[in-house]
């Protein structure tokens, strides 16, 4: 199944160097579990700084 997750209130870029925490941690766990079960998972996130890349592999 193709799954799209929207996370408008927690940018993945904000703490990209550290482990996911809070909402990011929950979304990461859900996405990972779905992917492990064979689903095609896309996460749609916000980007607070336009100089950051438009896409990122997680």
CHARMM-style PDB file with segment names, atoms N, HN, CA, C and O in Angstrom:
ATOM      1  N   UNK     1       0.842  -1.161   0.000  1.00  0.00      PROA
ATOM      2  CA  UNK     1       0.000   0.000   0.000  1.00  0.00      PROA
ATOM      3  C   UNK     1       0.898   1.238   0.000  1.00  0.00      PROA
ATOM      4  O   UNK     1       1.975   1.226   0.596  1.00  0.00      PROA
ATOM      5  N   UNK     2       0.458   2.294  -0.662  1.00  0.00      PROA
ATOM      6  HN  UNK     2      -0.417   2.303  -1.147  1.00  0.00      PROA
ATOM      7  CA  UNK     2       1.176   3.570  -0.621  1.00  0.00      PROA
ATOM      8  C   UNK     2       0.573   4.418   0.498  1.00  0.00      PROA
ATOM      9  O   UNK     2      -0.634   4.653   0.525  1.00  0.00      PROA
ATOM     10  N   UNK     3       1.416   4.869   1.411  1.00  0.00      PROA
ATOM     11  HN  UNK     3       2.397   4.678   1.389  1.00  0.00      PROA
ATOM     12  CA  UNK     3       0.966   5.607   2.590  1.00  0.00      PROA
ATOM     13  C   UNK     3       1.635   6.972   2.616  1.00  0.00      PROA
ATOM     14  O   UNK     3       2.850   7.076   2.448  1.00  0.00      PROA
ATOM     15  N   UNK     4       0.848   8.015   2.826  1.00  0.00      PROA
ATOM     16  HN  UNK     4      -0.139   7.930   2.963  1.00  0.00      PROA
ATOM     17  CA  UNK     4       1.385   9.364   2.999  1.00  0.00      PROA
ATOM     18  C   UNK     4       1.114   9.830   4.418  1.00  0.00      PROA
ATOM     19  O   UNK     4      -0.031   9.808   4.870  1.00  0.00      PROA
ATOM     20  N   UNK     5       2.147  10.249   5.119  1.00  0.00      PROA
ATOM     21  HN  UNK     5       3.077  10.267   4.752  1.00  0.00      PROA
ATOM     22  CA  UNK     5       2.009  10.789   6.472  1.00  0.00      PROA
ATOM     23  C   UNK     5       2.317  12.279   6.422  1.00  0.00      PROA
ATOM     24  O   UNK     5       3.319  12.693   5.840  1.00  0.00      PROA
ATOM     25  N   UNK     6       1.457  13.078   7.031  1.00  0.00      PROA
ATOM     26  HN  UNK     6       0.642  12.742   7.504  1.00  0.00      PROA
ATOM     27  CA  UNK     6       1.651  14.527   7.070  1.00  0.00      PROA
ATOM     28  C   UNK     6       1.984  14.928   8.495  1.00  0.00      PROA
ATOM     29  O   UNK     6       1.261  14.594   9.433  1.00  0.00      PROA
ATOM     30  N   UNK     7       3.083  15.646   8.646  1.00  0.00      PROA
ATOM     31  HN  UNK     7       3.670  15.917   7.883  1.00  0.00      PROA
ATOM     32  CA  UNK     7       3.519  16.100   9.966  1.00  0.00      PROA
ATOM     33  C   UNK     7       3.804  17.600   9.877  1.00  0.00      PROA
ATOM     34  O   UNK     7       4.950  18.013   9.703  1.00  0.00      PROA
ATOM     35  N   UNK     8       2.767  18.396   9.997  1.00  0.00      PROA
ATOM     36  HN  UNK     8       1.835  18.060  10.139  1.00  0.00      PROA
ATOM     37  CA  UNK     8       2.887  19.839   9.798  1.00  0.00      PROA
ATOM     38  C   UNK     8       3.434  20.577  11.017  1.00  0.00      PROA
ATOM     39  O   UNK     8       3.860  21.725  10.892  1.00  0.00      PROA
ATOM     40  N   UNK     9       3.432  19.954  12.179  1.00  0.00      PROA
ATOM     41  HN  UNK     9       3.086  19.021  12.280  1.00  0.00      PROA
ATOM     42  CA  UNK     9       3.823  20.659  13.399  1.00  0.00      PROA
ATOM     43  C   UNK     9       5.186  20.276  13.941  1.00  0.00      PROA
ATOM     44  O   UNK     9       5.582  20.767  14.999  1.00  0.00      PROA
ATOM     45  N   UNK    10       5.914  19.416  13.252  1.00  0.00      PROA
ATOM     46  HN  UNK    10       5.592  19.017  12.393  1.00  0.00      PROA
ATOM     47  CA  UNK    10       7.231  18.995  13.738  1.00  0.00      PROA
ATOM     48  C   UNK    10       8.155  18.762  12.556  1.00  0.00      PROA
ATOM     49  O   UNK    10       8.077  17.727  11.895  1.00  0.00      PROA
ATOM     50  N   UNK    11       9.012  19.704  12.295  1.00  0.00      PROA
ATOM     51  HN  UNK    11       9.075  20.545  12.832  1.00  0.00      PROA
ATOM     52  CA  UNK    11       9.929  19.590  11.165  1.00  0.00      PROA
ATOM     53  C   UNK    11      11.025  18.571  11.444  1.00  0.00      PROA
ATOM     54  O   UNK    11      11.639  18.588  12.511  1.00  0.00      PROA
ATOM     55  N   UNK    12      11.271  17.680  10.481  1.00  0.00      PROA
ATOM     56  HN  UNK    12      10.772  17.666   9.614  1.00  0.00      PROA
ATOM     57  CA  UNK    12      12.351  16.698  10.611  1.00  0.00      PROA
ATOM     58  C   UNK    12      13.711  17.360  10.537  1.00  0.00      PROA
ATOM     59  O   UNK    12      14.698  16.809  11.025  1.00  0.00      PROA
ATOM     60  N   UNK    13      13.774  18.532   9.935  1.00  0.00      PROA
ATOM     61  HN  UNK    13      12.972  18.980   9.539  1.00  0.00      PROA
ATOM     62  CA  UNK    13      15.044  19.240   9.790  1.00  0.00      PROA
ATOM     63  C   UNK    13      15.493  19.896  11.088  1.00  0.00      PROA
ATOM     64  O   UNK    13      16.687  20.113  11.290  1.00  0.00      PROA
ATOM     65  N   UNK    14      14.569  20.208  11.950  1.00  0.00      PROA
ATOM     66  HN  UNK    14      13.598  20.032  11.786  1.00  0.00      PROA
ATOM     67  CA  UNK    14      14.877  20.977  13.151  1.00  0.00      PROA
ATOM     68  C   UNK    14      15.993  20.341  13.979  1.00  0.00      PROA
ATOM     69  O   UNK    14      16.872  21.053  14.465  1.00  0.00      PROA
ATOM     70  N   UNK    15      15.976  19.028  14.149  1.00  0.00      PROA
ATOM     71  HN  UNK    15      15.262  18.450  13.754  1.00  0.00      PROA
ATOM     72  CA  UNK    15      17.002  18.320  14.919  1.00  0.00      PROA
ATOM     73  C   UNK    15      17.522  17.144  14.101  1.00  0.00      PROA
ATOM     74  O   UNK    15      17.631  16.028  14.609  1.00  0.00      PROA
ATOM     75  N   UNK    16      17.841  17.394  12.841  1.00  0.00      PROA
ATOM     76  HN  UNK    16      17.753  18.301  12.428  1.00  0.00      PROA
ATOM     77  CA  UNK    16      18.217  16.303  11.933  1.00  0.00      PROA
ATOM     78  C   UNK    16      19.457  15.550  12.414  1.00  0.00      PROA
ATOM     79  O   UNK    16      19.627  14.377  12.081  1.00  0.00      PROA
ATOM     80  N   UNK    17      20.324  16.199  13.189  1.00  0.00      PROA
ATOM     81  HN  UNK    17      20.186  17.152  13.459  1.00  0.00      PROA
ATOM     82  CA  UNK    17      21.544  15.541  13.650  1.00  0.00      PROA
ATOM     83  C   UNK    17      21.327  14.673  14.886  1.00  0.00      PROA
ATOM     84  O   UNK    17      22.153  13.815  15.196  1.00  0.00      PROA
ATOM     85  N   UNK    18      20.230  14.892  15.587  1.00  0.00      PROA
ATOM     86  HN  UNK    18      19.559  15.589  15.336  1.00  0.00      PROA
ATOM     87  CA  UNK    18      19.978  14.134  16.808  1.00  0.00      PROA
ATOM     88  C   UNK    18      18.879  13.110  16.614  1.00  0.00      PROA
ATOM     89  O   UNK    18      18.270  13.036  15.547  1.00  0.00      PROA
ATOM     90  N   UNK    19      18.625  12.323  17.644  1.00  0.00      PROA
ATOM     91  HN  UNK    19      19.120  12.383  18.511  1.00  0.00      PROA
ATOM     92  CA  UNK    19      17.563  11.320  17.550  1.00  0.00      PROA
ATOM     93  C   UNK    19      16.189  11.988  17.533  1.00  0.00      PROA
ATOM     94  O   UNK    19      16.029  13.079  18.080  1.00  0.00      PROA
ATOM     95  N   UNK    20      15.197  11.349  16.912  1.00  0.00      PROA
ATOM     96  HN  UNK    20      15.327  10.463  16.467  1.00  0.00      PROA
ATOM     97  CA  UNK    20      13.862  11.934  16.919  1.00  0.00      PROA
ATOM     98  C   UNK    20      13.292  11.973  18.333  1.00  0.00      PROA
ATOM     99  O   UNK    20      13.494  11.044  19.115  1.00  0.00      PROA
ATOM    100  N   UNK    21      12.588  13.036  18.653  1.00  0.00      PROA
ATOM    101  HN  UNK    21      12.423  13.790  18.018  1.00  0.00      PROA
ATOM    102  CA  UNK    21      11.959  13.172  19.968  1.00  0.00      PROA
ATOM    103  C   UNK    21      10.516  13.635  19.783  1.00  0.00      PROA
ATOM    104  O   UNK    21      10.182  14.238  18.763  1.00  0.00      PROA
ATOM    105  N   UNK    22       9.667  13.357  20.761  1.00  0.00      PROA
ATOM    106  HN  UNK    22       9.938  12.868  21.589  1.00  0.00      PROA
ATOM    107  CA  UNK    22       8.287  13.821  20.743  1.00  0.00      PROA
ATOM    108  C   UNK    22       7.515  13.359  19.516  1.00  0.00      PROA
ATOM    109  O   UNK    22       7.508  12.175  19.180  1.00  0.00      PROA
ATOM    110  N   UNK    23       6.864  14.311  18.850  1.00  0.00      PROA
ATOM    111  HN  UNK    23       6.869  15.273  19.123  1.00  0.00      PROA
ATOM    112  CA  UNK    23       6.066  14.004  17.665  1.00  0.00      PROA
ATOM    113  C   UNK    23       6.922  13.371  16.586  1.00  0.00      PROA
ATOM    114  O   UNK    23       6.483  12.430  15.924  1.00  0.00      PROA
ATOM    115  N   UNK    24       8.141  13.870  16.396  1.00  0.00      PROA
ATOM    116  HN  UNK    24       8.497  14.634  16.934  1.00  0.00      PROA
ATOM    117  CA  UNK    24       9.042  13.295  15.386  1.00  0.00      PROA
ATOM    118  C   UNK    24       9.305  11.825  15.679  1.00  0.00      PROA
ATOM    119  O   UNK    24       9.347  11.007  14.760  1.00  0.00      PROA
ATOM    120  N   UNK    25       9.480  11.487  16.942  1.00  0.00      PROA
ATOM    121  HN  UNK    25       9.446  12.151  17.689  1.00  0.00      PROA
ATOM    122  CA  UNK    25       9.741  10.098  17.324  1.00  0.00      PROA
ATOM    123  C   UNK    25       8.533   9.218  16.992  1.00  0.00      PROA
ATOM    124  O   UNK    25       8.692   8.118  16.464  1.00  0.00      PROA
ATOM    125  N   UNK    26       7.353   9.693  17.295  1.00  0.00      PROA
ATOM    126  HN  UNK    26       7.224  10.587  17.724  1.00  0.00      PROA
ATOM    127  CA  UNK    26       6.137   8.927  17.020  1.00  0.00      PROA
ATOM    128  C   UNK    26       5.965   8.708  15.519  1.00  0.00      PROA
ATOM    129  O   UNK    26       5.713   7.585  15.083  1.00  0.00      PROA
ATOM    130  N   UNK    27       6.100   9.769  14.730  1.00  0.00      PROA
ATOM    131  HN  UNK    27       6.305  10.681  15.085  1.00  0.00      PROA
ATOM    132  CA  UNK    27       5.954   9.660  13.276  1.00  0.00      PROA
ATOM    133  C   UNK    27       7.023   8.726  12.707  1.00  0.00      PROA
ATOM    134  O   UNK    27       6.733   7.921  11.822  1.00  0.00      PROA
ATOM    135  N   UNK    28       8.252   8.827  13.207  1.00  0.00      PROA
ATOM    136  HN  UNK    28       8.488   9.481  13.925  1.00  0.00      PROA
ATOM    137  CA  UNK    28       9.333   7.962  12.724  1.00  0.00      PROA
ATOM    138  C   UNK    28       9.027   6.494  13.012  1.00  0.00      PROA
ATOM    139  O   UNK    28       9.279   5.634  12.169  1.00  0.00      PROA
ATOM    140  N   UNK    29       8.491   6.205  14.183  1.00  0.00      PROA
ATOM    141  HN  UNK    29       8.286   6.904  14.868  1.00  0.00      PROA
ATOM    142  CA  UNK    29       8.148   4.817  14.533  1.00  0.00      PROA
ATOM    143  C   UNK    29       7.027   4.278  13.648  1.00  0.00      PROA
ATOM    144  O   UNK    29       7.094   3.145  13.170  1.00  0.00      PROA
ATOM    145  N   UNK    30       5.998   5.096  13.434  1.00  0.00      PROA
ATOM    146  HN  UNK    30       5.943   6.016  13.823  1.00  0.00      PROA
ATOM    147  CA  UNK    30       4.883   4.672  12.581  1.00  0.00      PROA
ATOM    148  C   UNK    30       5.381   4.416  11.162  1.00  0.00      PROA
ATOM    149  O   UNK    30       5.063   3.387  10.564  1.00  0.00      PROA
ATOM    150  N   UNK    31       6.166   5.355  10.621  1.00  0.00      PROA
ATOM    151  HN  UNK    31       6.425   6.190  11.106  1.00  0.00      PROA
ATOM    152  CA  UNK    31       6.693   5.206   9.263  1.00  0.00      PROA
ATOM    153  C   UNK    31       7.573   3.962   9.150  1.00  0.00      PROA
ATOM    154  O   UNK    31       7.457   3.211   8.181  1.00  0.00      PROA
ATOM    155  N   UNK    32       8.445   3.738  10.125  1.00  0.00      PROA
ATOM    156  HN  UNK    32       8.539   4.348  10.912  1.00  0.00      PROA
ATOM    157  CA  UNK    32       9.342   2.582  10.096  1.00  0.00      PROA
ATOM    158  C   UNK    32       8.561   1.274  10.162  1.00  0.00      PROA
ATOM    159  O   UNK    32       8.870   0.330   9.435  1.00  0.00      PROA
ATOM    160  N   UNK    33       7.570   1.214  11.014  1.00  0.00      PROA
ATOM    161  HN  UNK    33       7.319   1.981  11.604  1.00  0.00      PROA
ATOM    162  CA  UNK    33       6.769  -0.010  11.143  1.00  0.00      PROA
ATOM    163  C   UNK    33       6.012  -0.304   9.853  1.00  0.00      PROA
ATOM    164  O   UNK    33       5.963  -1.451   9.409  1.00  0.00      PROA
ATOM    165  N   UNK    34       5.428   0.719   9.255  1.00  0.00      PROA
ATOM    166  HN  UNK    34       5.469   1.651   9.616  1.00  0.00      PROA
ATOM    167  CA  UNK    34       4.712   0.518   7.992  1.00  0.00      PROA
ATOM    168  C   UNK    34       5.664   0.064   6.888  1.00  0.00      PROA
ATOM    169  O   UNK    34       5.338  -0.829   6.106  1.00  0.00      PROA
ATOM    170  N   UNK    35       6.846   0.685   6.829  1.00  0.00      PROA
ATOM    171  HN  UNK    35       7.112   1.410   7.464  1.00  0.00      PROA
ATOM    172  CA  UNK    35       7.836   0.312   5.810  1.00  0.00      PROA
ATOM    173  C   UNK    35       8.303  -1.132   6.016  1.00  0.00      PROA
ATOM    174  O   UNK    35       8.478  -1.870   5.046  1.00  0.00      PROA
ATOM    175  N   UNK    36       8.505  -1.536   7.268  1.00  0.00      PROA
ATOM    176  HN  UNK    36       8.363  -0.936   8.056  1.00  0.00      PROA
ATOM    177  CA  UNK    36       8.921  -2.913   7.562  1.00  0.00      PROA
ATOM    178  C   UNK    36       7.874  -3.924   7.112  1.00  0.00      PROA
ATOM    179  O   UNK    36       8.199  -5.067   6.790  1.00  0.00      PROA
ATOM    180  N   UNK    37       6.626  -3.495   7.092  1.00  0.00      PROA
ATOM    181  HN  UNK    37       6.363  -2.566   7.353  1.00  0.00      PROA
ATOM    182  CA  UNK    37       5.539  -4.377   6.651  1.00  0.00      PROA
ATOM    183  C   UNK    37       5.347  -4.342   5.138  1.00  0.00      PROA
ATOM    184  O   UNK    37       4.404  -4.932   4.610  1.00  0.00      PROA
ATOM    185  N   UNK    38       6.249  -3.645   4.444  1.00  0.00      PROA
ATOM    186  HN  UNK    38       7.015  -3.166   4.873  1.00  0.00      PROA
ATOM    187  CA  UNK    38       6.239  -3.656   2.987  1.00  0.00      PROA
ATOM    188  C   UNK    38       5.511  -2.505   2.319  1.00  0.00      PROA
ATOM    189  O   UNK    38       5.339  -2.512   1.100  1.00  0.00      PROA
ATOM    190  N   UNK    39       5.080  -1.517   3.090  1.00  0.00      PROA
ATOM    191  HN  UNK    39       5.220  -1.511   4.080  1.00  0.00      PROA
ATOM    192  CA  UNK    39       4.363  -0.385   2.506  1.00  0.00      PROA
ATOM    193  C   UNK    39       5.341   0.665   1.974  1.00  0.00      PROA
ATOM    194  O   UNK    39       6.454   0.805   2.481  1.00  0.00      PROA
ATOM    195  N   UNK    40       4.913   1.392   0.955  1.00  0.00      PROA
ATOM    196  HN  UNK    40       4.009   1.278   0.543  1.00  0.00      PROA
ATOM    197  CA  UNK    40       5.673   2.519   0.406  1.00  0.00      PROA
ATOM    198  C   UNK    40       5.248   3.755   1.194  1.00  0.00      PROA
ATOM    199  O   UNK    40       4.130   4.241   1.022  1.00  0.00      PROA
ATOM    200  N   UNK    41       6.122   4.266   2.052  1.00  0.00      PROA
ATOM    201  HN  UNK    41       7.030   3.871   2.192  1.00  0.00      PROA
ATOM    202  CA  UNK    41       5.764   5.345   2.972  1.00  0.00      PROA
ATOM    203  C   UNK    41       6.447   6.643   2.559  1.00  0.00      PROA
ATOM    204  O   UNK    41       7.655   6.674   2.326  1.00  0.00      PROA
ATOM    205  N   UNK    42       5.667   7.706   2.473  1.00  0.00      PROA
ATOM    206  HN  UNK    42       4.686   7.681   2.662  1.00  0.00      PROA
ATOM    207  CA  UNK    42       6.183   9.060   2.213  1.00  0.00      PROA
ATOM    208  C   UNK    42       5.766   9.948   3.378  1.00  0.00      PROA
ATOM    209  O   UNK    42       4.620   9.911   3.828  1.00  0.00      PROA
ATOM    210  N   UNK    43       6.702  10.734   3.851  1.00  0.00      PROA
ATOM    211  HN  UNK    43       7.632  10.765   3.486  1.00  0.00      PROA
ATOM    212  CA  UNK    43       6.427  11.670   4.942  1.00  0.00      PROA
ATOM    213  C   UNK    43       6.456  13.077   4.379  1.00  0.00      PROA
ATOM    214  O   UNK    43       7.455  13.503   3.799  1.00  0.00      PROA
ATOM    215  N   UNK    44       5.369  13.789   4.550  1.00  0.00      PROA
ATOM    216  HN  UNK    44       4.558  13.443   5.022  1.00  0.00      PROA
ATOM    217  CA  UNK    44       5.274  15.176   4.102  1.00  0.00      PROA
ATOM    218  C   UNK    44       5.414  16.062   5.329  1.00  0.00      PROA
ATOM    219  O   UNK    44       4.620  15.994   6.267  1.00  0.00      PROA
ATOM    220  N   UNK    45       6.429  16.880   5.294  1.00  0.00      PROA
ATOM    221  HN  UNK    45       7.074  16.936   4.532  1.00  0.00      PROA
ATOM    222  CA  UNK    45       6.875  17.627   6.460  1.00  0.00      PROA
ATOM    223  C   UNK    45       7.005  19.097   6.084  1.00  0.00      PROA
ATOM    224  O   UNK    45       6.957  19.440   4.903  1.00  0.00      PROA
ATOM    225  N   UNK    46       7.165  19.947   7.054  1.00  0.00      PROA
ATOM    226  HN  UNK    46       7.204  19.668   8.013  1.00  0.00      PROA
ATOM    227  CA  UNK    46       7.413  21.352   6.747  1.00  0.00      PROA
ATOM    228  C   UNK    46       8.913  21.620   6.768  1.00  0.00      PROA
ATOM    229  O   UNK    46       9.697  20.869   7.348  1.00  0.00      PROA
ATOM    230  N   UNK    47       9.271  22.698   6.127  1.00  0.00      PROA
ATOM    231  HN  UNK    47       8.634  23.308   5.656  1.00  0.00      PROA
ATOM    232  CA  UNK    47      10.683  23.104   6.068  1.00  0.00      PROA
ATOM    233  C   UNK    47      10.729  24.556   6.527  1.00  0.00      PROA
ATOM    234  O   UNK    47      10.214  25.436   5.838  1.00  0.00      PROA
ATOM    235  N   UNK    48      11.333  24.817   7.672  1.00  0.00      PROA
ATOM    236  HN  UNK    48      11.752  24.102   8.232  1.00  0.00      PROA
ATOM    237  CA  UNK    48      11.358  26.162   8.245  1.00  0.00      PROA
ATOM    238  C   UNK    48      12.358  27.088   7.571  1.00  0.00      PROA
ATOM    239  O   UNK    48      12.209  28.308   7.637  1.00  0.00      PROA
ATOM    240  N   UNK    49      13.363  26.535   6.932  1.00  0.00      PROA
ATOM    241  HN  UNK    49      13.484  25.544   6.879  1.00  0.00      PROA
ATOM    242  CA  UNK    49      14.431  27.332   6.323  1.00  0.00      PROA
ATOM    243  C   UNK    49      14.540  26.964   4.844  1.00  0.00      PROA
ATOM    244  O   UNK    49      14.865  25.819   4.531  1.00  0.00      PROA
ATOM    245  N   UNK    50      14.275  27.911   3.910  1.00  0.00      PROA
ATOM    246  HN  UNK    50      14.010  28.841   4.165  1.00  0.00      PROA
ATOM    247  CA  UNK    50      14.313  27.589   2.485  1.00  0.00      PROA
ATOM    248  C   UNK    50      15.684  27.151   1.983  1.00  0.00      PROA
ATOM    249  O   UNK    50      15.778  26.600   0.886  1.00  0.00      PROA
ATOM    250  N   UNK    51      16.746  27.377   2.745  1.00  0.00      PROA
ATOM    251  HN  UNK    51      16.670  27.825   3.636  1.00  0.00      PROA
ATOM    252  CA  UNK    51      18.075  26.950   2.308  1.00  0.00      PROA
ATOM    253  C   UNK    51      18.295  25.444   2.525  1.00  0.00      PROA
ATOM    254  O   UNK    51      19.259  24.881   2.006  1.00  0.00      PROA
ATOM    255  N   UNK    52      17.413  24.798   3.284  1.00  0.00      PROA
ATOM    256  HN  UNK    52      16.631  25.256   3.705  1.00  0.00      PROA
ATOM    257  CA  UNK    52      17.514  23.356   3.511  1.00  0.00      PROA
ATOM    258  C   UNK    52      17.027  22.601   2.278  1.00  0.00      PROA
ATOM    259  O   UNK    52      16.245  23.143   1.498  1.00  0.00      PROA
ATOM    260  N   UNK    53      17.474  21.358   2.088  1.00  0.00      PROA
ATOM    261  HN  UNK    53      18.109  20.917   2.722  1.00  0.00      PROA
ATOM    262  CA  UNK    53      17.051  20.600   0.909  1.00  0.00      PROA
ATOM    263  C   UNK    53      15.542  20.348   0.902  1.00  0.00      PROA
ATOM    264  O   UNK    53      14.913  20.254   1.955  1.00  0.00      PROA
ATOM    265  N   UNK    54      14.972  20.241  -0.305  1.00  0.00      PROA
ATOM    266  HN  UNK    54      15.483  20.317  -1.161  1.00  0.00      PROA
ATOM    267  CA  UNK    54      13.531  20.014  -0.449  1.00  0.00      PROA
ATOM    268  C   UNK    54      13.141  18.593  -0.059  1.00  0.00      PROA
ATOM    269  O   UNK    54      12.009  18.359   0.365  1.00  0.00      PROA
ATOM    270  N   UNK    55      14.057  17.646  -0.195  1.00  0.00      PROA
ATOM    271  HN  UNK    55      14.977  17.836  -0.539  1.00  0.00      PROA
ATOM    272  CA  UNK    55      13.769  16.259   0.179  1.00  0.00      PROA
ATOM    273  C   UNK    55      14.908  15.709   1.024  1.00  0.00      PROA
ATOM    274  O   UNK    55      16.026  16.225   1.013  1.00  0.00      PROA
ATOM    275  N   UNK    56      14.591  14.652   1.753  1.00  0.00      PROA
ATOM    276  HN  UNK    56      13.683  14.233   1.762  1.00  0.00      PROA
ATOM    277  CA  UNK    56      15.602  14.022   2.596  1.00  0.00      PROA
ATOM    278  C   UNK    56      15.202  12.575   2.819  1.00  0.00      PROA
ATOM    279  O   UNK    56      14.028  12.288   3.056  1.00  0.00      PROA
ATOM    280  N   UNK    57      16.148  11.669   2.749  1.00  0.00      PROA
ATOM    281  HN  UNK    57      17.101  11.902   2.557  1.00  0.00      PROA
ATOM    282  CA  UNK    57      15.888  10.258   3.035  1.00  0.00      PROA
ATOM    283  C   UNK    57      16.011  10.019   4.527  1.00  0.00      PROA
ATOM    284  O   UNK    57      16.937  10.507   5.174  1.00  0.00      PROA
ATOM    285  N   UNK    58      15.070   9.265   5.063  1.00  0.00      PROA
ATOM    286  HN  UNK    58      14.317   8.869   4.537  1.00  0.00      PROA
ATOM    287  CA  UNK    58      15.064   8.985   6.497  1.00  0.00      PROA
ATOM    288  C   UNK    58      15.306   7.508   6.716  1.00  0.00      PROA
ATOM    289  OT1 UNK    58      15.341   7.051   7.859  1.00  0.00      PROA
TER     290      UNK     58
END
